[in-house]
Amino acid sequence: MSHPHPELGPPLRLPDGGLRIVALGGLGEIGRNMAVFEYGGRLLIIDCGVLFPDPEQPGVDLILPDFEYIRDRLDDIEALILTHGHEDHIGAVPYLLRERRDIPLVGSKLTLAFIEAKLTEHRIQPEKVQVVEGERHQFGPFECEFLAVNHSIPDALAVAVRTPAGIVLHTGDFKMDQLPSDGRLTDLGGFARLGSEGVDLLMSDSTNAEVSGFVTSEQEIAPVIDEVIRTSTKRVIVASFASHVHRVQQVIDAAEKHGRKVALVGRSMVRNMGVARDLGYLRVPPGLIVDPRDLELWPPEDVVLICTGSQGEPMAALSRMADRDHAIRIAAGDTVLLASSLVPGNETAVNKVINGLTRWGARVVHKGNAKVHVSGHAAAGELLYVLNLTRPSNFMPVHGEWRHLRAHAKLAALTGVPDDHIVIAEDGVVVDLVDGRAKITGAVQAGYVYVDGTSVGEITDTSLKDRRILGDEGFVSVVVVVDSNTGKLTAGPEIHARGSGIDPERFEEIIPVIEKAIEQNAADGVVDIQQIRRIVRRTVGRWVSDTYRRRPMIIPVVVEV
């Protein structure tokens, strides 16, 4: 199996007739999916998504792919293909279109409607190309065939990219539910036809590669949701992804059956479900949806709320309810249903929300104690099925953490793909398909770009390290006044601390040590203000570490007179 090397340098020029693929996100992580294809000097992009921050990235709102690799070649982009409407595949589109507003966006009707609603908030009017499964479209040198795939959102697509270098099948996110809620099956016949034609490279969703067997059908979830709503004596609050149309439909159906009104809570939930309803993907009986502000008009047992926050996102509606920071107040007897799978890395945040809800007397139903969600991603049995249908000459697992990519690569080997034709790459690694062989040929910049409020890319890893230190250890500031000519201390030291856990009275111990250090350096002729700052920081830091075994941020302030 081919794999990236930490010392990979920039790639050489792409040989004539070769196809280059660079993932700027989605490899070694869940989210930020973005792949750039290059042939004949032209570019095609598949997906442009975001990654949501973890607790190690305080203050960050979103994480984007790094566009540096394509920034000087924006005019070479033929199109941006969006496989489906989840945030990890479309969330970064507004930021890319800020760089070039007329990049054609290609996708299904619902996907384009979701992204258009999002772009309206950014005041961008996109150029759209609506496609349906079974169609072929030419974008420069790239002929793209679109195939239906089943996922946890309607209208998802796989795409086969044809160039003279060969056929690349990119599955997007998919599963093989044989009884989907909308009756739209994954086009296994199309996969098999492509396999007969000859798939030179298969790029396939790896999220559930470690899960054996086949994913449970969506139809098995509806009775569980129905039972939860039927047996609940007060309000039911359902938390789901804001784009999970199938799940919202199941909740609406159960609410109608049991005579309950439904309120949608959360801007993205209201926006997306409004789009889905207008396009006919969401069936809502007249009079069923009510405004959340009018909920007091109905008794608790006649209400179902559908909101965001199933992943413990701090600013989402459910998290704010758990923290008593929302107009909707959780009360004893309420039932909260977390109707989504747990994205890896969100366990702590979700458990915090569950504990907060339970504290106020709610009964919390989640995947750990009831079958209230099934994954939207193919398990190992389904991935093997696709590998055998397509019989790819080369294989590249995508969309997953390292353990998922490795597990998927092993599945490919089991189906007969030679080890030296299996490419395990990571973000920024360059893969070239030349003369029927896919090989790693270099690497480009593909780091994290942080969105913090209105700033994009201004927050660095160093900034986040400082935030973590401040959050974990607090800070100690030391103010001293020195003579600019002699370097001798004329006033201070004055010490202040916040969040450090240090008794202020104990600082009396370190003041003589600071004075002595500055005095010694003045005797040595040290008058440079930066050098004096380092002396103060080192002296205080050593004392705090030895005394308290802590490492707060030390902020020396040296004033010259």
C-alpha positions as CSV (number, residue, x, y, z in Angstrom):
1,M,0.0,0.0,0.0
2,S,1.3,3.4,-0.9
3,H,1.2,5.9,1.9
4,P,2.4,9.5,2.6
5,H,5.8,10.3,3.9
6,P,6.5,13.2,6.2
7,E,9.3,14.5,3.9
8,L,7.3,14.7,0.7
9,G,8.2,17.7,-1.3
10,P,6.3,19.7,-3.9
11,P,5.2,17.5,-6.9
12,L,6.9,17.6,-10.2
13,R,5.0,18.8,-13.3
14,L,2.1,16.6,-14.1
15,P,2.9,14.4,-17.2
16,D,0.9,15.0,-20.3
17,G,-2.2,12.8,-20.3
18,G,-2.0,12.4,-16.5
19,L,-4.7,13.2,-14.0
20,R,-3.8,14.8,-10.6
21,I,-5.9,14.6,-7.5
22,V,-5.2,16.6,-4.3
23,A,-7.5,16.3,-1.3
24,L,-7.5,19.6,0.6
25,G,-9.6,18.0,3.4
26,G,-11.5,14.9,4.4
27,L,-8.5,12.5,4.6
28,G,-7.6,11.7,8.2
29,E,-10.6,13.6,9.6
30,I,-14.4,13.6,9.6
31,G,-15.3,16.7,7.6
32,R,-13.8,19.5,5.5
33,N,-14.2,17.3,2.4
34,M,-12.7,18.8,-0.7
35,A,-10.9,17.2,-3.6
36,V,-9.2,19.0,-6.5
37,F,-8.8,17.2,-9.9
38,E,-6.4,18.5,-12.6
39,Y,-6.1,17.5,-16.2
40,G,-4.7,19.5,-19.1
41,G,-4.1,22.6,-16.9
42,R,-7.8,22.8,-15.9
43,L,-9.3,22.1,-12.5
44,L,-12.5,20.4,-11.2
45,I,-13.4,20.4,-7.5
46,I,-15.6,17.9,-5.8
47,D,-17.2,19.2,-2.5
48,C,-16.0,22.1,-0.3
49,G,-17.0,21.5,3.3
50,V,-16.2,22.6,6.8
51,L,-14.9,20.8,9.9
52,F,-16.4,21.7,13.3
53,P,-13.9,22.5,16.1
54,D,-13.1,20.4,19.1
55,P,-12.4,21.5,22.6
56,E,-8.7,21.9,21.8
57,Q,-9.7,24.8,19.4
58,P,-11.4,27.3,21.8
59,G,-13.2,30.2,20.2
60,V,-13.1,28.7,16.7
61,D,-16.4,28.7,14.8
62,L,-15.5,26.7,11.7
63,I,-12.4,25.1,10.1
64,L,-12.0,25.5,6.4
65,P,-9.8,23.8,3.8
66,D,-6.7,25.8,2.9
67,F,-7.3,27.3,-0.6
68,E,-3.6,28.3,-1.0
69,Y,-3.0,25.5,-3.5
70,I,-5.6,26.8,-5.9
71,R,-5.5,30.5,-5.0
72,D,-3.4,31.5,-8.0
73,R,-5.4,29.2,-10.3
74,L,-9.0,30.2,-9.6
75,D,-9.6,31.0,-13.2
76,D,-8.6,27.4,-14.2
77,I,-11.6,26.0,-12.2
78,E,-14.2,24.6,-14.5
79,A,-16.8,23.7,-11.8
80,L,-17.4,22.8,-8.2
81,I,-19.4,19.6,-7.9
82,L,-21.4,19.2,-4.7
83,T,-22.3,15.6,-3.9
84,H,-24.9,16.4,-1.3
85,G,-26.1,19.1,1.1
86,H,-24.3,18.3,4.4
87,E,-22.2,21.0,6.0
88,D,-19.0,18.9,5.8
89,H,-19.4,19.0,2.0
90,I,-20.9,22.5,1.3
91,G,-20.1,24.6,4.3
92,A,-17.0,26.2,2.9
93,V,-18.5,27.1,-0.5
94,P,-19.2,30.8,0.5
95,Y,-15.6,31.3,1.5
96,L,-14.3,29.8,-1.8
97,L,-16.8,32.0,-3.8
98,R,-15.5,35.1,-2.0
99,E,-12.3,34.4,-4.0
100,R,-14.1,33.9,-7.3
101,R,-17.8,34.5,-7.3
102,D,-18.7,32.9,-10.7
103,I,-17.4,29.4,-10.1
104,P,-20.3,27.2,-11.5
105,L,-21.9,25.1,-8.7
106,V,-23.0,21.7,-9.8
107,G,-25.4,19.5,-7.9
108,S,-28.9,18.1,-7.4
109,K,-32.0,20.3,-6.9
110,L,-32.0,20.0,-3.1
111,T,-28.3,20.5,-2.7
112,L,-28.2,23.6,-4.8
113,A,-31.3,25.0,-2.9
114,F,-29.5,24.4,0.4
115,I,-26.3,26.2,-0.8
116,E,-28.3,29.0,-2.4
117,A,-30.1,29.7,0.9
118,K,-26.7,29.8,2.6
119,L,-25.1,32.0,0.0
120,T,-28.0,34.5,0.3
121,E,-26.8,35.2,3.8
122,H,-23.3,36.0,2.3
123,R,-24.9,38.1,-0.4
124,I,-23.6,35.9,-3.2
125,Q,-25.7,34.9,-6.2
126,P,-24.1,31.6,-7.4
127,E,-23.9,30.3,-10.9
128,K,-25.7,27.0,-10.8
129,V,-25.9,23.8,-12.9
130,Q,-28.6,21.5,-11.7
131,V,-28.1,17.8,-12.5
132,V,-30.0,14.6,-11.9
133,E,-28.8,11.0,-11.7
134,G,-28.2,9.4,-15.1
135,E,-27.0,12.6,-16.7
136,R,-23.6,13.3,-18.2
137,H,-22.2,16.9,-18.4
138,Q,-18.9,18.2,-19.8
139,F,-16.9,20.7,-17.8
140,G,-13.8,21.5,-19.8
141,P,-11.8,18.3,-20.2
142,F,-13.9,16.5,-17.5
143,E,-16.9,14.5,-18.5
144,C,-19.0,13.9,-15.4
145,E,-21.6,11.2,-15.0
146,F,-23.9,11.4,-12.0
147,L,-25.3,8.4,-10.2
148,A,-27.9,8.2,-7.4
149,V,-26.7,7.2,-4.0
150,N,-28.6,6.7,-0.8
151,H,-27.5,8.8,2.2
152,S,-29.0,10.5,5.3
153,I,-30.1,13.4,3.1
154,P,-32.2,13.3,-0.2
155,D,-30.7,13.9,-3.6
156,A,-27.1,12.7,-2.8
157,L,-25.0,11.8,-5.9
158,A,-21.8,9.9,-6.8
159,V,-19.8,11.2,-9.7
160,A,-17.8,9.4,-12.3
161,V,-15.1,11.7,-13.8
162,R,-13.9,10.7,-17.3
163,T,-10.7,12.1,-18.8
164,P,-8.2,10.6,-21.3
165,A,-6.3,9.5,-18.2
166,G,-9.1,7.1,-17.2
167,I,-12.3,6.9,-15.2
168,V,-12.4,8.0,-11.5
169,L,-15.5,7.0,-9.5
170,H,-16.0,9.3,-6.5
171,T,-18.9,7.8,-4.4
172,G,-19.5,10.8,-2.1
173,D,-21.1,9.8,1.1
174,F,-23.4,6.8,0.6
175,K,-25.0,3.7,2.0
176,M,-27.0,0.8,0.4
177,D,-30.3,1.0,2.3
178,Q,-32.6,-1.4,0.4
179,L,-35.7,0.2,2.0
180,P,-35.0,3.9,2.0
181,S,-37.5,6.4,3.2
182,D,-37.7,8.2,-0.1
183,G,-37.5,5.0,-2.2
184,R,-34.3,6.3,-3.9
185,L,-31.8,3.4,-4.1
186,T,-28.0,3.6,-4.6
187,D,-27.4,2.9,-8.3
188,L,-25.6,-0.4,-8.0
189,G,-26.4,-1.2,-11.6
190,G,-24.6,2.0,-12.6
191,F,-21.6,1.0,-10.4
192,A,-21.5,-2.4,-12.1
193,R,-21.7,-0.9,-15.6
194,L,-18.8,1.4,-14.7
195,G,-16.9,-1.6,-13.4
196,S,-17.4,-3.4,-16.7
197,E,-16.3,-0.3,-18.6
198,G,-13.2,-0.1,-16.3
199,V,-12.8,2.0,-13.2
200,D,-9.2,3.2,-13.1
201,L,-9.5,4.7,-9.6
202,L,-12.2,4.3,-7.0
203,M,-12.5,7.0,-4.3
204,S,-14.9,5.6,-1.7
205,D,-16.5,6.8,1.6
206,S,-14.6,5.2,4.5
207,T,-16.5,6.5,7.5
208,N,-17.9,3.1,8.5
209,A,-15.2,0.9,7.2
210,E,-14.6,-0.6,10.7
211,V,-18.3,-1.5,11.1
212,S,-19.1,-5.0,10.0
213,G,-22.1,-6.0,8.0
214,F,-24.7,-3.7,6.5
215,V,-26.3,-0.5,7.9
216,T,-29.8,-0.9,9.4
217,S,-32.6,0.4,7.2
218,E,-34.2,3.8,7.9
219,Q,-37.6,2.1,8.0
220,E,-36.6,0.4,11.4
221,I,-36.2,3.9,13.0
222,A,-39.8,5.2,12.4
223,P,-41.5,2.8,14.9
224,V,-39.0,3.8,17.6
225,I,-39.7,7.5,17.1
226,D,-43.4,6.8,17.0
227,E,-43.2,4.9,20.3
228,V,-41.2,7.7,22.0
229,I,-43.7,10.3,21.0
230,R,-46.7,8.1,21.8
231,T,-45.5,7.3,25.3
232,S,-44.2,10.8,26.3
233,T,-46.5,12.6,28.7
234,K,-45.2,16.1,28.1
235,R,-43.2,17.9,25.5
236,V,-40.9,16.0,23.1
237,I,-37.8,17.8,21.9
238,V,-36.0,16.1,19.0
239,A,-32.5,17.2,18.1
240,S,-31.2,16.4,14.6
241,F,-28.9,17.7,12.0
242,A,-30.5,20.7,10.3
243,S,-30.2,18.9,6.9
244,H,-31.6,15.5,7.9
245,V,-34.8,15.7,5.9
246,H,-35.7,12.0,6.3
247,R,-35.5,12.1,10.1
248,V,-37.5,15.3,10.3
249,Q,-40.1,13.7,8.1
250,Q,-40.4,10.7,10.4
251,V,-40.9,13.0,13.4
252,I,-43.5,15.0,11.6
253,D,-45.4,11.8,10.6
254,A,-45.4,10.6,14.2
255,A,-46.4,14.0,15.6
256,E,-49.4,14.1,13.2
257,K,-50.4,10.6,14.1
258,H,-50.5,11.4,17.8
259,G,-52.2,14.8,17.5
260,R,-49.2,17.0,18.3
261,K,-48.1,20.3,16.8
262,V,-44.6,20.7,15.6
263,A,-42.3,23.7,16.1
264,L,-38.9,24.1,14.3
265,V,-36.2,25.8,16.4
266,G,-32.9,27.1,15.2
267,R,-32.1,29.3,12.2
268,S,-30.5,26.5,10.1
269,M,-33.3,24.1,10.9
270,V,-36.0,26.5,9.9
271,R,-34.1,27.5,6.7
272,N,-33.3,24.0,5.5
273,M,-36.7,22.5,6.2
274,G,-38.4,25.5,4.6
275,V,-36.4,24.8,1.4
276,A,-37.1,21.1,1.6
277,R,-40.8,21.7,2.1
278,D,-41.0,24.2,-0.8
279,L,-39.3,21.7,-3.2
280,G,-41.5,18.8,-2.1
281,Y,-38.9,16.8,-0.3
282,L,-40.6,17.3,3.1
283,R,-44.4,16.6,3.3
284,V,-46.0,18.8,6.0
285,P,-49.8,18.6,6.7
286,P,-51.5,22.0,6.7
287,G,-51.6,23.6,10.2
288,L,-49.1,21.2,11.7
289,I,-46.2,23.6,12.0
290,V,-46.5,26.3,14.6
291,D,-44.3,29.3,15.6
292,P,-42.1,28.5,18.7
293,R,-43.2,31.8,20.2
294,D,-46.8,30.5,20.3
295,L,-46.0,27.2,22.1
296,E,-47.7,28.3,25.3
297,L,-51.0,28.1,23.4
298,W,-50.9,24.4,23.5
299,P,-50.5,22.0,26.5
300,P,-47.0,20.3,26.7
301,E,-48.5,16.9,25.8
302,D,-49.6,18.3,22.4
303,V,-46.2,19.7,21.3
304,V,-43.1,18.4,19.5
305,L,-40.1,20.6,19.0
306,I,-37.4,19.8,16.4
307,C,-34.1,21.6,16.9
308,T,-30.4,21.6,16.2
309,G,-27.7,20.6,18.7
310,S,-27.4,16.8,18.5
311,Q,-23.6,17.0,18.5
312,G,-23.4,19.2,21.6
313,E,-22.5,22.4,19.6
314,P,-22.2,25.2,22.2
315,M,-24.4,27.7,20.4
316,A,-27.0,25.3,19.1
317,A,-30.5,25.3,20.5
318,L,-30.3,22.1,22.5
319,S,-27.0,23.1,24.3
320,R,-28.5,26.4,25.2
321,M,-31.6,24.7,26.6
322,A,-29.4,22.5,28.7
323,D,-27.6,25.6,30.0
324,R,-30.8,27.4,30.8
325,D,-29.8,30.0,28.1
326,H,-32.8,29.6,25.8
327,A,-36.4,30.9,25.7
328,I,-37.5,27.3,25.8
329,R,-37.1,26.0,29.3
330,I,-36.6,22.3,29.9
331,A,-39.1,21.0,32.5
332,A,-39.5,17.8,34.5
333,G,-41.3,15.2,32.4
334,D,-40.0,16.5,29.0
335,T,-38.5,13.9,26.7
336,V,-35.5,14.8,24.6
337,L,-34.6,12.6,21.6
338,L,-31.1,12.8,20.1
339,A,-32.0,11.5,16.6
340,S,-28.5,11.4,15.1
341,S,-25.3,9.4,15.3
342,L,-22.4,10.7,17.3
343,V,-19.6,12.3,15.2
344,P,-16.2,11.1,16.5
345,G,-14.7,13.6,18.9
346,N,-18.0,15.0,20.1
347,E,-18.6,12.5,22.9
348,T,-17.7,14.9,25.8
349,A,-19.8,17.8,24.5
350,V,-22.8,15.5,23.9
351,N,-22.5,13.9,27.4
352,K,-22.4,17.4,28.9
353,V,-25.6,18.3,27.1
354,I,-27.3,15.0,28.2
355,N,-26.3,15.7,31.8
356,G,-27.6,19.2,31.7
357,L,-30.9,18.1,30.3
358,T,-31.2,15.4,32.8
359,R,-30.5,17.8,35.6
360,W,-33.7,19.7,34.8
361,G,-35.8,16.5,34.9
362,A,-35.9,15.6,31.2
363,R,-35.8,12.0,30.0
364,V,-33.1,11.7,27.3
365,V,-33.4,9.1,24.6
366,H,-30.3,8.6,22.5
367,K,-28.5,6.0,20.4
368,G,-26.9,4.5,23.5
369,N,-30.3,3.5,25.0
370,A,-32.6,3.2,21.9
371,K,-32.5,2.6,18.2
372,V,-33.2,6.2,17.2
373,H,-30.7,6.7,14.5
374,V,-28.9,4.7,11.7
375,S,-25.8,5.8,10.0
376,G,-25.8,7.4,6.6
377,H,-22.5,5.7,5.7
378,A,-21.9,2.2,4.2
379,A,-20.6,-0.4,6.5
380,A,-17.9,-2.9,5.6
381,G,-20.3,-5.4,3.9
382,E,-21.6,-2.6,1.6
383,L,-18.1,-1.3,0.9
384,L,-17.0,-4.8,-0.1
385,Y,-20.1,-5.0,-2.4
386,V,-19.1,-1.8,-4.2
387,L,-15.4,-2.9,-4.5
388,N,-16.5,-6.1,-6.1
389,L,-19.0,-4.4,-8.4
390,T,-16.6,-1.8,-9.7
391,R,-13.4,-3.9,-9.7
392,P,-11.1,-0.8,-9.7
393,S,-7.6,-0.9,-11.0
394,N,-6.5,1.5,-8.2
395,F,-8.2,2.3,-4.9
396,M,-8.0,5.4,-2.7
397,P,-10.1,5.5,0.5
398,V,-11.5,8.9,1.3
399,H,-13.8,10.6,3.9
400,G,-12.6,9.3,7.2
401,E,-10.0,9.3,10.0
402,W,-6.8,7.3,9.7
403,R,-8.3,4.2,11.2
404,H,-11.2,4.3,8.7
405,L,-8.9,4.8,5.7
406,R,-6.7,1.9,6.8
407,A,-9.7,-0.4,7.4
408,H,-11.1,0.4,4.0
409,A,-7.7,-0.2,2.4
410,K,-7.7,-3.7,3.9
411,L,-11.1,-4.4,2.5
412,A,-9.9,-3.4,-1.0
413,A,-6.9,-5.8,-0.6
414,L,-9.3,-8.6,0.3
415,T,-11.2,-8.1,-3.0
416,G,-8.0,-8.4,-5.0
417,V,-6.8,-4.9,-5.5
418,P,-3.0,-5.2,-5.4
419,D,-1.3,-3.6,-2.5
420,D,0.8,-1.3,-4.7
421,H,-2.4,-0.1,-6.4
422,I,-3.9,1.0,-3.0
423,V,-3.1,4.7,-2.2
424,I,-3.6,5.9,1.3
425,A,-3.2,9.7,1.3
426,E,-3.8,12.5,3.7
427,D,-4.7,16.1,3.2
428,G,-2.4,17.9,0.8
429,V,-0.8,14.7,-0.6
430,V,-0.7,14.7,-4.4
431,V,-1.9,11.5,-6.2
432,D,-1.2,11.2,-10.0
433,L,-3.1,8.8,-12.2
434,V,-0.6,8.2,-15.1
435,D,-0.7,5.2,-17.5
436,G,-3.3,3.4,-15.4
437,R,-1.3,3.6,-12.1
438,A,-2.2,5.9,-9.2
439,K,0.9,7.0,-7.2
440,I,1.8,9.6,-4.6
441,T,4.1,12.2,-6.2
442,G,4.4,15.0,-3.6
443,A,2.5,17.2,-1.2
444,V,1.2,20.7,-1.1
445,Q,0.0,23.0,1.7
446,A,-3.3,21.9,3.2
447,G,-3.5,23.1,6.8
448,Y,-6.4,24.3,8.8
449,V,-7.9,27.7,8.2
450,Y,-9.9,28.9,11.2
451,V,-13.0,31.0,11.2
452,D,-13.4,33.0,14.4
453,G,-16.3,35.5,14.2
454,T,-15.7,37.6,11.2
455,S,-12.0,36.8,10.9
456,V,-10.9,34.1,8.4
457,G,-7.4,32.7,8.6
458,E,-6.2,35.2,11.2
459,I,-6.2,32.8,14.1
460,T,-3.1,30.5,14.0
461,D,-2.1,27.4,15.9
462,T,0.0,29.6,18.1
463,S,-3.0,31.7,19.0
464,L,-4.9,28.6,19.9
465,K,-2.1,27.3,22.0
466,D,-2.2,30.7,23.9
467,R,-5.9,30.3,24.4
468,R,-5.6,26.8,25.8
469,I,-2.9,27.9,28.2
470,L,-5.0,30.8,29.4
471,G,-8.0,28.6,29.7
472,D,-6.2,25.8,31.5
473,E,-3.6,27.6,33.6
474,G,-4.6,31.3,33.7
475,F,-2.0,34.1,33.5
476,V,0.4,36.0,35.7
477,S,1.4,39.6,34.8
478,V,4.5,41.2,36.3
479,V,5.0,45.0,35.9
480,V,8.5,46.5,36.5
481,V,9.9,49.9,35.9
482,V,13.6,50.2,35.0
483,D,16.1,53.0,34.2
484,S,16.6,53.1,30.5
485,N,20.3,53.9,30.9
486,T,21.4,51.6,33.6
487,G,18.8,48.8,33.5
488,K,18.3,49.1,37.3
489,L,14.9,48.6,38.9
490,T,13.2,51.9,39.9
491,A,9.7,50.6,40.8
492,G,7.9,47.3,41.2
493,P,7.7,44.5,40.7
494,E,3.9,44.5,40.8
495,I,2.3,41.1,40.3
496,H,-1.3,40.3,39.2
497,A,-2.8,36.9,38.4
498,R,-6.1,35.6,37.0
499,G,-7.2,32.0,36.9
500,S,-3.8,30.7,38.0
501,G,-4.9,29.2,41.3
502,I,-2.0,31.0,43.1
503,D,-2.6,32.7,46.4
504,P,-1.7,36.4,45.8
505,E,0.1,36.6,49.2
506,R,2.6,34.0,48.0
507,F,3.9,36.4,45.4
508,E,5.8,38.2,48.2
509,E,8.2,35.2,48.0
510,I,9.2,35.8,44.4
511,I,9.5,39.6,44.5
512,P,13.0,39.6,46.0
513,V,14.1,37.0,43.5
514,I,12.9,39.2,40.6
515,E,14.7,42.2,42.1
516,K,17.9,40.2,42.5
517,A,17.8,38.9,38.9
518,I,17.2,42.4,37.5
519,E,20.0,43.8,39.7
520,Q,22.4,41.1,38.6
521,N,21.7,41.8,34.9
522,A,22.1,45.6,35.4
523,A,25.5,44.9,37.0
524,D,26.3,42.9,33.8
525,G,25.3,45.9,31.7
526,V,22.0,44.5,30.4
527,V,19.7,47.3,29.4
528,D,17.9,45.8,26.5
529,I,14.1,45.8,27.3
530,Q,13.5,42.4,25.5
531,Q,16.3,40.8,27.5
532,I,14.8,42.1,30.8
533,R,11.4,40.7,29.8
534,R,12.9,37.3,29.3
535,I,14.6,37.5,32.6
536,V,11.4,38.3,34.4
537,R,9.4,35.6,32.5
538,R,12.0,32.9,33.2
539,T,12.4,33.8,36.9
540,V,8.6,33.9,37.6
541,G,7.9,30.8,35.4
542,R,10.6,28.7,37.2
543,W,9.2,29.7,40.6
544,V,5.6,28.9,39.7
545,S,6.6,25.6,38.2
546,D,8.7,24.6,41.2
547,T,6.1,25.8,43.8
548,Y,2.8,24.9,42.2
549,R,3.6,22.5,39.3
550,R,1.6,24.8,37.0
551,R,2.5,26.6,33.8
552,P,0.4,29.8,33.5
553,M,1.1,32.3,30.8
554,I,3.7,34.8,32.2
555,I,3.2,38.3,30.8
556,P,6.1,40.6,31.8
557,V,5.5,44.3,31.3
558,V,8.7,46.4,31.4
559,V,8.4,50.2,31.5
560,E,11.5,52.3,30.8
561,V,12.0,55.7,32.4
